């Protein structure tokens, strides 16, 4: 429907299933406001979710955990992307999950997107070879107090995955919204090997970039 009132979850799940049945393709999100009440999960590679532009195609997620997840229980998936889309988590004072979560994905791409609110805005877990450009990550307008562990972006290693590496960010803003600094960190890095920032802005969080390795063998560059 795309009116921001009626739930569009079933339509999205059907579209994702149809593309995955082909083995590749684009889930097209026309201009509109879409209400999602359950996790949208992509389990195959070569699936892209593409909107008409950030601020034009908007997904409102009323989901306690992840709003959108790209992950397979069978192993690594390849060449997934989100473009031209705004995703807003609508849970007040969230305590889990991410607005967008990529897990064990190689060659993940993000362009012309807003990922906002959520306990974590964008979670890149064991992602190798990603490129993120012209993306805004913002949060804490729905926070009612300081939320320990929250972050606009989390980079970490999956227990059965590779160390995140070869990640590039260009013209990306990581910016909290609340002057009370309820957001714990703009960027939190637990494990990584090779992260490149060419432009962008980091601010309005208690910590700009927090290096918090989960193991003594982590390499943070």
C-alpha positions in Angstrom: 0.0 0.0 0.0 2.8 2.4 1.0 0.6 4.8 3.0 2.5 4.4 6.2 -0.7 3.2 8.0 -1.5 -0.3 6.6 1.1 -3.0 7.2 3.1 -3.9 4.2 5.1 -6.8 5.7 3.4 -9.5 3.7 4.0 -7.8 0.4 7.7 -7.4 1.1 8.1 -11.0 2.2 6.4 -12.2 -1.0 8.6 -9.9 -3.1 11.8 -11.2 -1.4 10.7 -14.8 -1.8 10.0 -14.3 -5.5 13.4 -12.8 -6.1 15.1 -15.6 -4.1 13.2 -18.2 -6.1 14.9 -16.8 -9.2 18.3 -16.9 -7.5 18.9 -13.2 -8.2 17.1 -9.9 -8.7 15.9 -6.6 -7.3 13.2 -6.0 -4.8 11.8 -2.7 -6.0 10.4 -0.3 -3.4 8.5 2.5 -5.1 8.1 6.0 -3.6 6.0 5.7 -0.5 5.8 5.1 3.2 5.9 1.4 4.2 5.0 0.0 7.6 6.9 -3.2 8.5 5.9 -5.3 11.6 8.3 -8.3 11.2 11.9 -8.8 10.2 12.6 -8.8 6.5 15.3 -11.4 5.9 17.2 -12.1 2.8 19.1 -15.5 2.8 20.6 -15.6 -0.7 23.2 -13.6 -2.6 22.6 -11.4 -5.6 19.5 -9.9 -4.1 19.2 -6.1 -4.0 16.6 -3.9 -2.3 16.3 -0.7 -4.2 14.1 2.3 -3.6 13.4 5.5 -5.6 15.7 7.5 -3.3 16.3 8.2 0.3 13.5 10.2 1.8 11.3 9.1 -1.1 11.0 5.3 -0.4 10.8 4.9 3.4 10.4 1.8 5.5 9.1 2.3 9.0 10.1 -0.7 11.1 8.0 -1.6 14.1 10.3 -4.5 15.0 12.0 -5.3 18.3 15.1 -6.8 16.6 16.5 -6.3 13.1 14.3 -4.5 10.6 16.2 -5.8 7.5 18.7 -8.7 7.7 20.9 -10.2 5.0 22.2 -13.5 6.4 22.1 -17.3 5.7 22.4 -20.1 8.2 24.2 -22.1 5.5 27.2 -19.8 5.1 28.5 -16.8 3.2 26.3 -14.9 0.7 27.6 -12.6 -2.0 26.8 -9.4 -3.8 23.9 -8.0 -1.9 23.0 -4.3 -1.8 20.6 -1.6 -0.6 20.2 1.5 -2.6 17.9 4.6 -2.7 16.1 3.7 0.6 15.4 5.1 4.0 14.9 2.7 6.9 13.6 4.0 10.2 13.3 1.8 13.3 10.3 3.0 15.3 10.9 1.3 18.6 11.3 3.7 21.5 14.4 3.0 23.7 15.5 -0.1 21.7 17.7 -2.7 23.4 18.5 -5.1 20.7 18.9 -5.6 17.0 19.8 -3.3 14.1 18.0 -1.2 11.6 20.0 -3.0 8.9 22.1 -6.1 9.6 24.5 -7.8 7.1 26.0 -11.0 8.4 28.7 -13.1 6.6 28.2 -11.2 3.4 30.9 -10.6 0.8 30.8 -7.6 -1.5 27.9 -5.8 0.2 27.0 -2.3 -1.2 25.1 0.6 0.2 24.4 3.8 -1.7 22.0 6.8 -1.3 20.5 5.5 2.0 19.4 6.6 5.5 19.5 4.0 8.2 18.1 5.6 11.4 17.3 4.8 15.0 17.6 1.2 16.3 19.9 -0.1 19.0 22.4 -0.3 16.1 21.9 1.6 12.9 24.0 -0.5 10.5 25.6 -3.8 11.7 28.3 -5.2 9.5 29.1 -8.6 10.8 31.9 -10.6 9.1 31.4 -8.5 6.0 34.3 -8.6 3.5 34.7 -6.3 0.5 31.9 -3.7 1.2 31.5 -0.2 -0.2 29.2 2.4 1.4 28.7 5.8 -0.1 26.3 8.7 0.4 24.7 7.2 3.5 23.4 8.9 6.6 23.3 7.0 9.9 21.5 8.8 12.7 19.9 7.8 16.0 18.6 8.6 19.5 15.6 10.8 18.8 13.6 7.8 20.2 16.0 7.3 23.1 14.6 8.4 26.4 17.9 8.0 28.3 21.5 7.0 27.7 21.6 3.5 26.1 24.9 1.6 26.8 26.1 -0.4 23.9 24.2 1.5 21.3 25.9 2.6 18.1 25.2 4.1 14.7 27.4 1.4 13.1 28.8 -1.8 14.5 31.6 -3.7 12.8 32.2 -7.2 14.3 33.1 -10.8 13.6 30.5 -13.6 13.5 31.5 -16.6 15.6 31.6 -18.7 12.4 32.7 -15.9 10.0 35.7 -14.1 8.7 37.3 -11.0 10.2 35.6 -7.9 8.6 38.0 -6.5 6.0 38.3 -4.4 2.8 35.6 -2.0 3.9 35.3 1.5 2.3 33.2 4.5 3.4 32.8 7.6 1.3 30.6 10.6 2.1 29.0 8.9 5.1 27.6 10.8 8.1 27.4 9.1 11.5 25.5 11.6 13.6 23.4 11.3 16.8 20.5 13.6 17.1 20.1 14.3 20.8 22.1 17.0 22.7 22.0 14.8 25.8 24.3 12.3 24.0 22.1 9.3 24.8 23.9 7.4 22.0 26.9 5.3 23.3 29.1 5.5 20.1 28.9 6.7 16.6 31.1 3.9 15.3 32.0 0.8 17.2 34.6 -1.6 15.9 35.2 -5.0 17.6 37.2 -6.8 14.9 38.4 -5.5 11.6 41.3 -5.6 9.1 41.3 -2.8 6.6 38.7 0.0 7.0 39.0 3.1 4.8 37.2 6.4 5.4 37.5 9.0 2.7 35.0 11.6 3.8 32.1 12.1 6.2 31.2 13.3 9.6 31.1 11.7 13.1 29.4 13.4 16.0 26.7 13.7 18.6 27.6 10.6 20.5 29.4 9.9 23.8 32.2 8.4 21.8 33.0 9.1 18.2 34.9 5.9 17.2 35.1 3.2 19.9 37.6 0.4 19.4 36.5 -2.6 21.4 38.2 -5.7 20.2 36.4 -9.0 21.1 39.7 -10.9 21.0 43.4 -10.3 21.5 44.0 -11.3 17.9 41.9 -8.5 16.3 43.6 -6.2 14.0 42.2 -2.6 13.9 43.5 -0.5 11.0 
